[in-house]
Amino acid sequence: MTPEITALTLAALLHVGTLTLLVICANVQLPRYMTMGKRDTDFSDQITGKTARVYRTYNNSLENLMLFGIAAGIIAISGQSTPLTATCAWVFLAARVLYIPAYVYGLTPWRSYIWLTGVIATTIMLIAALV
């Protein structure tokens, strides 16, 4: 397994952890009939505070994981793994690990810098695949 795919796998597991945290927080904050019901309506507008931040972190993770997954997949499939792309993959993963608490605890502007670091690392991987 390439370092990029290993980082992708770990990032996916981190995403599962974020989902788990969201489920726990939502179940504490919302009535059981909402969390255990049919989910015909969106209740995201009824969560507040740290639970709402965890929800936004989860959505941000989805967006970033998609781009990183494309980058890691292209690098692995095309056999273009290099020390640069491997480093970028680990930087992305580290940024995602740091982003969760930075967002949940409202560490501005640091959360934006951490997010940007992950996006830059992913972008470098995509450019490296084309060169």
N, CA, C and O atoms as a DFTB+ gen file, in Angstrom:
524 C
 N C O
     1  1       0.854      -1.173       0.000
     2  2       0.000       0.000       0.000
     3  2       0.903       1.240       0.000
     4  3       1.853       1.329       0.778
     5  1       0.597       2.174      -0.867
     6  2       1.398       3.395      -0.924
     7  2       1.128       4.252       0.316
     8  3       0.087       4.108       0.957
     9  1       2.065       5.145       0.652
    10  2       1.819       6.035       1.797
    11  2       0.559       6.878       1.613
    12  3      -0.149       7.173       2.576
    13  1       0.290       7.259       0.371
    14  2      -0.893       8.070       0.097
    15  2      -2.185       7.305       0.399
    16  3      -3.129       7.869       0.951
    17  1      -2.222       6.030       0.038
    18  2      -3.404       5.205       0.307
    19  2      -3.508       4.894       1.799
    20  3      -4.612       4.820       2.338
    21  1      -2.385       4.714       2.461
    22  2      -2.409       4.518       3.918
    23  2      -2.973       5.754       4.604
    24  3      -3.812       5.643       5.498
    25  1      -2.510       6.940       4.184
    26  2      -3.033       8.186       4.757
    27  2      -4.516       8.336       4.453
    28  3      -5.277       8.809       5.297
    29  1      -4.935       7.937       3.253
    30  2      -6.350       8.001       2.884
    31  2      -7.183       7.082       3.780
    32  3      -8.259       7.465       4.239
    33  1      -6.692       5.890       4.024
    34  2      -7.398       4.948       4.892
    35  2      -7.529       5.508       6.304
    36  3      -8.594       5.424       6.916
    37  1      -6.442       6.079       6.817
    38  2      -6.483       6.663       8.158
    39  2      -7.403       7.885       8.199
    40  3      -8.103       8.103       9.188
    41  1      -7.403       8.678       7.133
    42  2      -8.307       9.827       7.059
    43  2      -9.765       9.369       7.040
    44  3     -10.626      10.008       7.645
    45  1     -10.040       8.274       6.354
    46  2     -11.398       7.729       6.333
    47  2     -11.807       7.249       7.730
    48  3     -12.948       7.447       8.147
    49  1     -10.884       6.626       8.442
    50  2     -11.177       6.203       9.815
    51  2     -11.386       7.404      10.725
    52  3     -12.230       7.363      11.621
    53  1     -10.630       8.468      10.506
    54  2     -10.839       9.704      11.253
    55  2     -12.231      10.267      10.969
    56  3     -12.896      10.785      11.866
    57  1     -12.656      10.159       9.726
    58  2     -13.995      10.608       9.353
    59  2     -15.059       9.782      10.091
    60  3     -16.057      10.331      10.557
    61  1     -14.849       8.490      10.194
    62  2     -15.775       7.644      10.960
    63  2     -15.796       8.103      12.419
    64  3     -16.855       8.142      13.044
    65  1     -14.637       8.447      12.952
    66  2     -14.570       8.959      14.318
    67  2     -15.342      10.258      14.476
    68  3     -16.010      10.470      15.488
    69  1     -15.250      11.134      13.469
    70  2     -15.991      12.387      13.493
    71  2     -17.492      12.121      13.447
    72  3     -18.263      12.766      14.158
    73  1     -17.901      11.178      12.616
    74  2     -19.311      10.793      12.560
    75  2     -19.778      10.254      13.909
    76  3     -20.866      10.597      14.372
    77  1     -18.976       9.429      14.529
    78  2     -19.317       8.869      15.836
    79  2     -19.478       9.975      16.873
    80  3     -20.420       9.962      17.666
    81  1     -18.548      10.938      16.859
    82  2     -18.646      12.065      17.776
    83  2     -19.925      12.859      17.522
    84  3     -20.600      13.274      18.464
    85  1     -20.253      13.069      16.257
    86  2     -21.481      13.785      15.910
    87  2     -22.713      13.049      16.418
    88  3     -23.612      13.674      16.982
    89  1     -22.771      11.750      16.230
    90  2     -23.909      10.955      16.684
    91  2     -24.064      11.048      18.199
    92  3     -25.173      11.205      18.711
    93  1     -22.951      10.948      18.903
    94  2     -23.005      11.029      20.371
    95  2     -23.504      12.402      20.811
    96  3     -24.401      12.505      21.647
    97  1     -22.913      13.461      20.241
    98  2     -23.312      14.823      20.612
    99  2     -24.780      15.092      20.273
   100  3     -25.501      15.686      21.076
   101  1     -25.224      14.662      19.099
   102  2     -26.612      14.891      18.689
   103  2     -27.574      14.131      19.593
   104  3     -28.643      14.641      19.928
   105  1     -27.202      12.916      19.991
   106  2     -28.086      12.134      20.853
   107  2     -28.180      12.720      22.252
   108  3     -29.189      12.539      22.934
   109  1     -27.144      13.419      22.684
   110  2     -27.194      14.084      23.987
   111  2     -28.069      15.336      23.905
   112  3     -28.809      15.642      24.840
   113  1     -27.984      16.052      22.791
   114  2     -28.668      17.340      22.675
   115  2     -30.119      17.254      22.204
   116  3     -30.949      18.066      22.612
   117  1     -30.426      16.303      21.370
   118  2     -31.757      16.237      20.772
   119  2     -32.607      15.161      21.433
   120  3     -32.078      14.199      21.988
   121  1     -33.934      15.327      21.371
   122  2     -34.812      14.292      21.912
   123  2     -34.678      12.991      21.116
   124  3     -34.420      13.004      19.912
   125  1     -34.852      11.911      21.793
   126  2     -34.684      10.590      21.179
   127  2     -35.605      10.385      19.981
   128  3     -35.214       9.722      19.020
   129  1     -36.813      10.934      20.014
   130  2     -37.725      10.745      18.879
   131  2     -37.143      11.357      17.602
   132  3     -37.480      10.922      16.500
   133  1     -36.283      12.351      17.739
   134  2     -35.672      12.948      16.553
   135  2     -34.511      12.095      16.042
   136  3     -34.390      11.853      14.842
   137  1     -33.665      11.647      16.958
   138  2     -32.481      10.902      16.529
   139  2     -32.779       9.453      16.178
   140  3     -32.041       8.834      15.412
   141  1     -33.845       8.917      16.727
   142  2     -34.194       7.521      16.457
   143  2     -35.363       7.394      15.481
   144  3     -35.801       6.286      15.171
   145  1     -35.861       8.520      15.005
   146  2     -37.038       8.511      14.138
   147  2     -36.702       8.239      12.681
   148  3     -35.615       7.772      12.342
   149  1     -37.680       8.550      11.830
   150  2     -37.576       8.258      10.399
   151  2     -36.619       9.195       9.666
   152  3     -36.196       8.895       8.550
   153  1     -36.282      10.297      10.266
   154  2     -35.391      11.290       9.653
   155  2     -35.989      11.886       8.378
   156  3     -35.270      12.167       7.419
   157  1     -37.297      12.073       8.375
   158  2     -37.949      12.692       7.219
   159  2     -37.608      14.172       7.099
   160  3     -37.674      14.748       6.013
   161  1     -37.244      14.777       8.219
   162  2     -36.882      16.189       8.202
   163  2     -35.446      16.363       8.677
   164  3     -34.927      15.554       9.445
   165  1     -34.822      17.424       8.211
   166  2     -33.454      17.745       8.604
   167  2     -33.493      18.459       9.949
   168  3     -34.199      19.456      10.101
   169  1     -32.751      17.965      10.914
   170  2     -32.744      18.583      12.232
   171  2     -31.446      19.334      12.507
   172  3     -31.192      19.738      13.641
   173  1     -30.627      19.524      11.480
   174  2     -29.342      20.187      11.686
   175  2     -29.502      21.619      12.178
   176  3     -28.599      22.153      12.823
   177  1     -30.637      22.250      11.882
   178  2     -30.861      23.615      12.347
   179  2     -31.266      23.666      13.823
   180  3     -31.398      24.749      14.394
   181  1     -31.462      22.505      14.435
   182  2     -31.863      22.457      15.835
   183  2     -30.718      22.098      16.770
   184  3     -30.896      22.075      17.988
   185  1     -29.548      21.817      16.213
   186  2     -28.396      21.560      17.070
   187  2     -27.625      22.868      17.240
   188  3     -27.593      23.704      16.337
   189  1     -27.014      23.032      18.392
   190  2     -26.335      24.288      18.705
   191  2     -24.983      24.018      19.355
   192  3     -24.652      22.881      19.690
   193  1     -24.217      25.081      19.524
   194  2     -22.965      25.008      20.258
   195  2     -21.957      24.059      19.632
   196  3     -21.784      24.021      18.414
   197  1     -21.302      23.301      20.483
   198  2     -20.257      22.384      20.008
   199  2     -20.822      21.292      19.111
   200  3     -20.138      20.826      18.199
   201  1     -22.046      20.883      19.354
   202  2     -22.659      19.873      18.490
   203  2     -22.779      20.410      17.065
   204  3     -22.505      19.687      16.107
   205  1     -23.184      21.661      16.920
   206  2     -23.281      22.268      15.595
   207  2     -21.897      22.382      14.957
   208  3     -21.754      22.209      13.746
   209  1     -20.897      22.668      15.755
   210  2     -19.534      22.737      15.217
   211  2     -19.041      21.360      14.772
   212  3     -18.376      21.238      13.743
   213  1     -19.365      20.328      15.545
   214  2     -18.993      18.972      15.137
   215  2     -19.692      18.627      13.826
   216  3     -19.094      17.996      12.954
   217  1     -20.942      19.029      13.678
   218  2     -21.690      18.786      12.443
   219  2     -21.003      19.463      11.254
   220  3     -20.853      18.856      10.193
   221  1     -20.590      20.711      11.432
   222  2     -19.905      21.418      10.345
   223  2     -18.532      20.797      10.070
   224  3     -18.087      20.750       8.924
   225  1     -17.874      20.328      11.111
   226  2     -16.594      19.641      10.928
   227  2     -16.781      18.363      10.117
   228  3     -15.975      18.051       9.242
   229  1     -17.839      17.634      10.411
   230  2     -18.146      16.416       9.676
   231  2     -18.358      16.728       8.193
   232  3     -17.804      16.045       7.332
   233  1     -19.154      17.750       7.894
   234  2     -19.392      18.126       6.497
   235  2     -18.106      18.587       5.815
   236  3     -17.862      18.254       4.656
   237  1     -17.290      19.347       6.529
   238  2     -16.020      19.796       5.973
   239  2     -15.119      18.599       5.686
   240  3     -14.385      18.589       4.698
   241  1     -15.178      17.605       6.543
   242  2     -14.385      16.396       6.335
   243  2     -14.798      15.686       5.056
   244  3     -13.950      15.210       4.301
   245  1     -16.104      15.615       4.814
   246  2     -16.591      14.997       3.579
   247  2     -16.024      15.697       2.350
   248  3     -15.544      15.048       1.420
   249  1     -16.083      17.014       2.353
   250  2     -15.614      17.796       1.207
   251  2     -14.123      17.588       0.966
   252  3     -13.693      17.372      -0.167
   253  1     -13.345      17.654       2.032
   254  2     -11.900      17.525       1.890
   255  2     -11.454      16.102       1.606
   256  3     -10.490      15.881       0.873
   257  1     -12.155      15.140       2.185
   258  2     -11.821      13.739       1.949
   259  2     -12.042      13.357       0.494
   260  3     -11.301      12.543      -0.057
   261  1     -13.053      13.938      -0.124
   262  2     -13.319      13.646      -1.532
   263  2     -12.130      14.085      -2.405
   264  3     -11.649      13.306      -3.228
   265  1     -11.665      15.302      -2.231
   266  2     -10.534      15.792      -3.030
   267  2      -9.258      15.010      -2.733
   268  3      -8.515      14.646      -3.645
   269  1      -9.015      14.757      -1.454
   270  2      -7.816      14.012      -1.098
   271  2      -7.883      12.582      -1.633
   272  3      -6.877      12.040      -2.090
   273  1      -9.060      11.977      -1.575
   274  2      -9.224      10.622      -2.116
   275  2      -8.913      10.565      -3.600
   276  3      -8.287       9.618      -4.075
   277  1      -9.352      11.584      -4.331
   278  2      -9.028      11.653      -5.755
   279  2      -7.518      11.758      -5.941
   280  3      -6.939      11.040      -6.755
   281  1      -6.887      12.646      -5.191
   282  2      -5.436      12.833      -5.318
   283  2      -4.681      11.557      -4.960
   284  3      -3.795      11.138      -5.705
   285  1      -5.016      10.936      -3.839
   286  2      -4.329       9.718      -3.410
   287  2      -4.561       8.586      -4.398
   288  3      -3.645       7.822      -4.701
   289  1      -5.784       8.478      -4.899
   290  2      -6.097       7.435      -5.869
   291  2      -5.331       7.608      -7.167
   292  3      -4.792       6.640      -7.703
   293  1      -5.275       8.821      -7.676
   294  2      -4.543       9.080      -8.916
   295  2      -3.067       8.754      -8.740
   296  3      -2.455       8.113      -9.594
   297  1      -2.508       9.198      -7.633
   298  2      -1.079       8.932      -7.376
   299  2      -0.829       7.428      -7.294
   300  3       0.130       6.929      -7.882
   301  1      -1.672       6.709      -6.580
   302  2      -1.468       5.261      -6.406
   303  2      -1.690       4.501      -7.709
   304  3      -0.889       3.637      -8.065
   305  1      -2.768       4.814      -8.421
   306  2      -3.095       4.083      -9.649
   307  2      -2.056       4.319     -10.740
   308  3      -1.714       3.412     -11.498
   309  1      -1.562       5.545     -10.805
   310  2      -0.585       5.872     -11.850
   311  2       0.843       5.546     -11.452
   312  3       1.764       5.746     -12.244
   313  1       1.042       5.046     -10.235
   314  2       2.384       4.674      -9.790
   315  2       3.313       5.863      -9.632
   316  3       4.518       5.736      -9.850
   317  1       2.780       7.009      -9.259
   318  2       3.579       8.222      -9.155
   319  2       3.891       8.620      -7.712
   320  3       4.163       9.790      -7.444
   321  1       3.857       7.689      -6.804
   322  2       4.178       8.003      -5.418
   323  2       5.635       8.425      -5.301
   324  3       6.535       7.727      -5.767
   325  1       5.852       9.561      -4.681
   326  2       7.201      10.100      -4.465
   327  2       7.295      10.559      -3.013
   328  3       6.283      10.628      -2.317
   329  1       8.500      10.871      -2.556
   330  2       8.599      11.443      -1.203
   331  2       7.755      12.712      -1.040
   332  3       7.211      12.951       0.037
   333  1       7.641      13.523      -2.088
   334  2       6.822      14.732      -2.013
   335  2       5.351      14.387      -1.818
   336  3       4.697      14.944      -0.937
   337  1       4.826      13.477      -2.626
   338  2       3.405      13.142      -2.513
   339  2       3.115      12.426      -1.198
   340  3       2.049      12.618      -0.612
   341  1       4.047      11.606      -0.733
   342  2       3.868      10.927       0.555
   343  2       3.852      11.948       1.697
   344  3       3.030      11.858       2.608
   345  1       4.755      12.907       1.638
   346  2       4.787      13.956       2.669
   347  2       3.499      14.753       2.651
   348  3       2.934      15.052       3.704
   349  1       3.034      15.097       1.468
   350  2       1.770      15.835       1.354
   351  2       0.617      15.031       1.939
   352  3      -0.256      15.598       2.596
   353  1       0.600      13.738       1.713
   354  2      -0.467      12.898       2.257
   355  2      -0.461      12.922       3.784
   356  3      -1.517      13.029       4.408
   357  1       0.716      12.824       4.382
   358  2       0.814      12.853       5.846
   359  2       0.492      14.245       6.385
   360  3      -0.090      14.371       7.462
   361  1       0.861      15.280       5.650
   362  2       0.516      16.647       6.060
   363  2      -1.006      16.821       6.040
   364  3      -1.580      17.403       6.960
   365  1      -1.653      16.314       4.987
   366  2      -3.112      16.372       4.918
   367  2      -3.728      15.688       6.129
   368  3      -4.611      16.248       6.778
   369  1      -3.267      14.482       6.436
   370  2      -3.825      13.731       7.561
   371  2      -3.604      14.486       8.875
   372  3      -4.519      14.589       9.693
   373  1      -2.413      15.006       9.077
   374  2      -2.134      15.772      10.303
   375  2      -3.036      16.996      10.388
   376  3      -3.537      17.330      11.461
   377  1      -3.240      17.661       9.259
   378  2      -4.114      18.834       9.239
   379  2      -5.541      18.458       9.620
   380  3      -6.196      19.193      10.359
   381  1      -6.024      17.333       9.131
   382  2      -7.385      16.894       9.464
   383  2      -7.498      16.559      10.951
   384  3      -8.504      16.873      11.588
   385  1      -6.466      15.921      11.501
   386  2      -6.483      15.588      12.936
   387  2      -6.539      16.871      13.769
   388  3      -7.275      16.947      14.752
   389  1      -5.762      17.872      13.372
   390  2      -5.731      19.132      14.108
   391  2      -6.980      19.986      13.869
   392  3      -7.386      20.759      14.737
   393  1      -7.577      19.841      12.701
   394  2      -8.722      20.673      12.339
   395  2      -9.933      20.410      13.228
   396  3     -10.651      21.343      13.588
   397  1     -10.161      19.176      13.575
   398  2     -11.359      18.825      14.350
   399  2     -11.415      19.594      15.670
   400  3     -12.392      20.304      15.908
   401  1     -10.409      19.481      16.536
   402  2     -10.499      20.261      17.788
   403  2     -10.418      21.767      17.546
   404  3     -11.038      22.542      18.274
   405  1      -9.660      22.189      16.531
   406  2      -9.561      23.623      16.251
   407  2     -10.921      24.198      15.888
   408  3     -11.244      25.317      16.287
   409  1     -11.716      23.453      15.141
   410  2     -13.045      23.931      14.750
   411  2     -14.028      23.804      15.905
   412  3     -14.784      24.733      16.188
   413  1     -14.017      22.671      16.561
   414  2     -14.982      22.437      17.640
   415  2     -14.808      23.466      18.757
   416  3     -15.790      23.924      19.340
   417  1     -13.555      23.830      19.054
   418  2     -13.302      24.788      20.126
   419  2     -13.172      26.224      19.624
   420  3     -12.822      27.116      20.397
   421  1     -13.446      26.457      18.353
   422  2     -13.467      27.805      17.807
   423  2     -12.135      28.522      17.802
   424  3     -12.074      29.724      18.064
   425  1     -11.061      27.796      17.505
   426  2      -9.723      28.391      17.509
   427  2      -9.464      29.153      16.216
   428  3      -8.810      28.648      15.303
   429  1      -9.984      30.368      16.152
   430  2      -9.773      31.199      14.978
   431  2      -8.564      32.094      15.218
   432  3      -8.384      32.542      16.350
   433  1      -7.753      32.374      14.262
   434  2      -7.836      31.980      12.865
   435  2      -7.155      30.644      12.579
   436  3      -7.046      30.244      11.421
   437  1      -6.697      29.952      13.621
   438  2      -5.880      28.746      13.440
   439  2      -6.594      27.664      12.645
   440  3      -5.975      26.977      11.832
   441  1      -7.886      27.510      12.874
   442  2      -8.596      26.462      12.123
   443  2      -8.533      26.731      10.630
   444  3      -8.433      25.794       9.838
   445  1      -8.588      27.995      10.234
   446  2      -8.500      28.335       8.808
   447  2      -7.112      28.026       8.253
   448  3      -6.988      27.543       7.127
   449  1      -6.089      28.297       9.022
   450  2      -4.720      27.987       8.585
   451  2      -4.507      26.476       8.475
   452  3      -3.864      25.993       7.544
   453  1      -5.057      25.748       9.435
   454  2      -4.942      24.281       9.406
   455  2      -5.671      23.738       8.186
   456  3      -5.140      22.882       7.479
   457  1      -6.884      24.227       7.930
   458  2      -7.650      23.801       6.757
   459  2      -6.876      24.097       5.487
   460  3      -6.775      23.241       4.608
   461  1      -6.326      25.301       5.380
   462  2      -5.580      25.701       4.188
   463  2      -4.363      24.804       3.978
   464  3      -4.030      24.478       2.839
   465  1      -3.707      24.409       5.042
   466  2      -2.551      23.512       4.936
   467  2      -2.955      22.199       4.273
   468  3      -2.255      21.709       3.387
   469  1      -4.071      21.634       4.695
   470  2      -4.550      20.387       4.089
   471  2      -4.927      20.552       2.632
   472  3      -4.650      19.673       1.816
   473  1      -5.554      21.662       2.296
   474  2      -5.949      21.923       0.908
   475  2      -4.710      22.109       0.031
   476  3      -4.662      21.606      -1.091
   477  1      -3.725      22.819       0.533
   478  2      -2.481      23.014      -0.235
   479  2      -1.782      21.678      -0.461
   480  3      -1.297      21.411      -1.561
   481  1      -1.727      20.846       0.560
   482  2      -1.088      19.526       0.422
   483  2      -1.803      18.700      -0.632
   484  3      -1.152      18.042      -1.444
   485  1      -3.131      18.722      -0.636
   486  2      -3.903      17.990      -1.634
   487  2      -3.664      18.546      -3.029
   488  3      -3.520      17.786      -3.986
   489  1      -3.622      19.856      -3.146
   490  2      -3.395      20.510      -4.432
   491  2      -2.022      20.165      -4.995
   492  3      -1.876      19.933      -6.196
   493  1      -1.029      20.132      -4.135
   494  2       0.322      19.755      -4.576
   495  2       0.328      18.326      -5.112
   496  3       0.976      18.038      -6.118
   497  1      -0.394      17.437      -4.438
   498  2      -0.484      16.056      -4.921
   499  2      -1.130      15.998      -6.299
   500  3      -0.657      15.273      -7.174
   501  1      -2.204      16.752      -6.502
   502  2      -2.878      16.758      -7.804
   503  2      -1.964      17.307      -8.896
   504  3      -1.923      16.766     -10.001
   505  1      -1.240      18.367      -8.595
   506  2      -0.308      18.946      -9.576
   507  2       0.827      17.975      -9.851
   508  3       1.244      17.819     -10.999
   509  1       1.329      17.326      -8.819
   510  2       2.417      16.359      -8.992
   511  2       2.000      15.219      -9.919
   512  3       2.825      14.691     -10.664
   513  1       0.734      14.841      -9.875
   514  2       0.246      13.769     -10.745
   515  2       0.274      14.179     -12.219
   516  3       0.390      13.333     -13.106
   517  1       0.167      15.467     -12.465
   518  2       0.151      15.957     -13.843
   519  2       1.541      16.226     -14.400
   520  3       1.723      16.299     -15.615
   521  1       2.503      16.369     -13.531
   522  2       3.864      16.722     -13.983
   523  2       4.650      15.492     -14.378
   524  3       5.808      15.602     -14.780
